[in-house]
Amino acid sequence: MKEKKEDKNLRDLFRHKLDNIEITPGASAKTGLMRKLGRKEFLRFIPGRFNIYYLGGIVAATVAATAILIFSGSEDDKKSERSHVPPVDLMMEDFTDSMYVSEEKQIIQDSGISKTTEDISAESAVYDLEERSSENINIQSKQKNTIREKDYLSISDITGSISKSNLLIDTGADRNNLKSKLLKKEPLFEPSVTSGCTPLKIRFISNSGSSCSFHWSFGDGGYSNEKDPEWIFDISGEYKVTLNVLHSDGSKEISSAVITAYPKPVARFEMLPEDAVIPDDEIQFINYSTIAVKSKWEFGDGAASDLFEPRHKYEKSGNYTIRLIVYSEYGCADSIVLVNAFAGSGSFIDFPNAFIPNPGGPTGGYYSFTSDEAASIFHPVFSGVSDYQLRIFSKHGILIFESNDINMGWDGYFNGQLCEPGVYIWKVRGSFRNGEPFTKMGDLTLLKDSQ
């Protein structure tokens, strides 16, 4: 206490001595004092001033941002490296484990359609393939418009189990396309053709083994239990052909295909005029064909036409064979052939086989409507005859009558005497106006007037 009291007295002494004295610190002392005060305030927590606490927060935020940028940059580098990974050859063995499906997945009702174990196995293979692809390969493309499939899928028999075939996947491959290929099932049969003209004959080839049972339904009421049957569709229409296969293990399969049988056209035609004389008349052809969209005519003299109803003028007389071929819109064809189209049409000559001579005496042989009513003159019925020669012989071969005039017949008299009733022979030769020659022979009976 004594020391403290002395110190107080000393301070009081100096205070009294220095009351009126003003001390001005130097510039250096002032600067040093301000530095000490600023350092203390920087180290103290003063919310309104910048201090060590603010500096620490800024440094921590800078370090965290730098770490984030470094981490994200390394991830981008890894993705870039993975995007350039070349196509990987995945063997089907890598995901065969996924081919086994649990019992509760044997049959799944999807929109009313039953999926078999084979379908589920194929889908499982696809899903497992997608999962493995997403883990090992980056299947994203920066330019989707330039994506192209380079790779292939080989499946030998997807109806039973997927074969162990190489599955080469490009980083730009389309997963949906790959899935559709895996899930596509081979049909149970193949028809030799799926469409054609009636009568359409088709052979159906089954893709199942001979140990199976087959039941075919051809859609027109016909059935077959053969393995590879043949069937003829003779009526036009669409037919759904269905095959049911029962395997030796008791499993069943069904497959169908649509067969289209096109109708066949019918070729028909007519010629005008009916009693045409060749080469005088021009022939008009009338086409009565059905469901025909195209026609081809062959006139028999080397000329042809594609018109539906052509006209044709023959340069010389003769017998011609005319052919018409017609086609439907589906390419089905039919044809008709007319052999010797103008034979007997407009040119002919025929004779009766009996007559009754006029008992009153010779008439000269010229006939008329009246003589024809009495059948008293033997003469031909003809048309288109240009040259003519008639000869009549007795049964002993004696020439009794001859004429080159077709308008004069035999009246039954020889040298002014009525010939005996009986059988006589006639023979005629000549040609028609179309230039066609003719030669005919026959017998006639001379009858005696009963009056």
Secondary structure in CASP SS format (residue, H / E / C, confidence):
PFRMAT SS
TARGET T0000
AUTHOR 0000-0000-0000
METHOD secondary structure of the structure
MODEL  1
M C 1.00
K H 1.00
E H 1.00
K H 1.00
K H 1.00
E H 1.00
D H 1.00
K H 1.00
N H 1.00
L H 1.00
R H 1.00
D H 1.00
L H 1.00
F H 1.00
R H 1.00
H H 1.00
K H 1.00
L H 1.00
D C 1.00
N C 1.00
I C 1.00
E C 1.00
I C 1.00
T C 1.00
P C 1.00
G C 1.00
A H 1.00
S H 1.00
A H 1.00
K H 1.00
T H 1.00
G H 1.00
L H 1.00
M H 1.00
R H 1.00
K H 1.00
L H 1.00
G H 1.00
R H 1.00
K H 1.00
E H 1.00
F H 1.00
L H 1.00
R C 1.00
F C 1.00
I C 1.00
P C 1.00
G C 1.00
R C 1.00
F C 1.00
N C 1.00
I H 1.00
Y H 1.00
Y H 1.00
L H 1.00
G H 1.00
G H 1.00
I H 1.00
V H 1.00
A H 1.00
A H 1.00
T H 1.00
V H 1.00
A H 1.00
A H 1.00
T H 1.00
A H 1.00
I H 1.00
L H 1.00
I H 1.00
F H 1.00
S H 1.00
G H 1.00
S H 1.00
E H 1.00
D H 1.00
D H 1.00
K H 1.00
K H 1.00
S H 1.00
E H 1.00
R H 1.00
S H 1.00
H C 1.00
V C 1.00
P C 1.00
P C 1.00
V E 1.00
D E 1.00
L E 1.00
M E 1.00
M H 1.00
E H 1.00
D H 1.00
F H 1.00
T H 1.00
D H 1.00
S H 1.00
M H 1.00
Y C 1.00
V C 1.00
S C 1.00
E H 1.00
E H 1.00
K H 1.00
Q C 1.00
I C 1.00
I E 1.00
Q E 1.00
D E 1.00
S C 1.00
G C 1.00
I E 1.00
S E 1.00
K E 1.00
T C 1.00
T H 1.00
E H 1.00
D H 1.00
I H 1.00
S H 1.00
A H 1.00
E H 1.00
S H 1.00
A H 1.00
V H 1.00
Y H 1.00
D H 1.00
L H 1.00
E H 1.00
E H 1.00
R H 1.00
S H 1.00
S H 1.00
E H 1.00
N H 1.00
I C 1.00
N C 1.00
I C 1.00
Q C 1.00
S C 1.00
K C 1.00
Q C 1.00
K H 1.00
N H 1.00
T H 1.00
I C 1.00
R C 1.00
E C 1.00
K C 1.00
D C 1.00
Y C 1.00
L E 1.00
S C 1.00
I C 1.00
S C 1.00
D C 1.00
I C 1.00
T C 1.00
G C 1.00
S C 1.00
I C 1.00
S C 1.00
K C 1.00
S C 1.00
N E 1.00
L E 1.00
L E 1.00
I E 1.00
D C 1.00
T C 1.00
G C 1.00
A C 1.00
D C 1.00
R H 1.00
N H 1.00
N H 1.00
L H 1.00
K H 1.00
S H 1.00
K H 1.00
L H 1.00
L H 1.00
K C 1.00
K C 1.00
E C 1.00
P C 1.00
L C 1.00
F E 1.00
E E 1.00
P E 1.00
S C 1.00
V C 1.00
T C 1.00
S E 1.00
G E 1.00
C E 1.00
T C 1.00
P C 1.00
L E 1.00
K E 1.00
I E 1.00
R E 1.00
F E 1.00
I E 1.00
S E 1.00
N C 1.00
S C 1.00
G C 1.00
S C 1.00
S C 1.00
C C 1.00
S E 1.00
F E 1.00
H E 1.00
W E 1.00
S E 1.00
F C 1.00
G C 1.00
D C 1.00
G C 1.00
G C 1.00
Y E 1.00
S E 1.00
N C 1.00
E C 1.00
K C 1.00
D C 1.00
P C 1.00
E E 1.00
W E 1.00
I E 1.00
F E 1.00
D C 1.00
I C 1.00
S C 1.00
G E 1.00
E E 1.00
Y E 1.00
K E 1.00
V E 1.00
T E 1.00
L E 1.00
N E 1.00
V E 1.00
L E 1.00
H C 1.00
S C 1.00
D C 1.00
G C 1.00
S C 1.00
K E 1.00
E E 1.00
I E 1.00
S E 1.00
S E 1.00
A E 1.00
V E 1.00
I E 1.00
T E 1.00
A E 1.00
Y E 1.00
P C 1.00
K C 1.00
P C 1.00
V E 1.00
A C 1.00
R C 1.00
F E 1.00
E E 1.00
M E 1.00
L E 1.00
P C 1.00
E C 1.00
D C 1.00
A C 1.00
V C 1.00
I C 1.00
P C 1.00
D C 1.00
D C 1.00
E E 1.00
I E 1.00
Q E 1.00
F E 1.00
I E 1.00
N E 1.00
Y C 1.00
S C 1.00
T E 1.00
I C 1.00
A C 1.00
V C 1.00
K E 1.00
S E 1.00
K E 1.00
W E 1.00
E E 1.00
F C 1.00
G C 1.00
D C 1.00
G C 1.00
A C 1.00
A E 1.00
S E 1.00
D C 1.00
L C 1.00
F C 1.00
E C 1.00
P C 1.00
R E 1.00
H E 1.00
K E 1.00
Y C 1.00
E C 1.00
K C 1.00
S C 1.00
G C 1.00
N C 1.00
Y C 1.00
T C 1.00
I E 1.00
R E 1.00
L E 1.00
I E 1.00
V E 1.00
Y E 1.00
S C 1.00
E C 1.00
Y C 1.00
G C 1.00
C C 1.00
A E 1.00
D E 1.00
S E 1.00
I E 1.00
V E 1.00
L E 1.00
V C 1.00
N C 1.00
A C 1.00
F C 1.00
A C 1.00
G C 1.00
S C 1.00
G C 1.00
S C 1.00
F E 1.00
I E 1.00
D E 1.00
F C 1.00
P C 1.00
N C 1.00
A E 1.00
F E 1.00
I C 1.00
P C 1.00
N C 1.00
P C 1.00
G C 1.00
G C 1.00
P C 1.00
T C 1.00
G C 1.00
G C 1.00
Y E 1.00
Y C 1.00
S C 1.00
F H 1.00
T H 1.00
S H 1.00
D H 1.00
E H 1.00
A H 1.00
A C 1.00
S C 1.00
I C 1.00
F E 1.00
H C 1.00
P C 1.00
V E 1.00
F E 1.00
S E 1.00
G C 1.00
V E 1.00
S E 1.00
D E 1.00
Y E 1.00
Q E 1.00
L E 1.00
R E 1.00
I E 1.00
F E 1.00
S C 1.00
K C 1.00
H C 1.00
G C 1.00
I C 1.00
L E 1.00
I E 1.00
F E 1.00
E E 1.00
S E 1.00
N C 1.00
D C 1.00
I C 1.00
N C 1.00
M E 1.00
G C 1.00
W E 1.00
D C 1.00
G C 1.00
Y E 1.00
F E 1.00
N C 1.00
G C 1.00
Q E 1.00
L E 1.00
C C 1.00
E C 1.00
P C 1.00
G E 1.00
V E 1.00
Y E 1.00
I E 1.00
W E 1.00
K E 1.00
V E 1.00
R E 1.00
G E 1.00
S E 1.00
F E 1.00
R C 1.00
N C 1.00
G C 1.00
E C 1.00
P E 1.00
F E 1.00
T E 1.00
K E 1.00
M E 1.00
G E 1.00
D E 1.00
L E 1.00
T E 1.00
L E 1.00
L C 1.00
K C 1.00
D C 1.00
S C 1.00
Q C 1.00
END
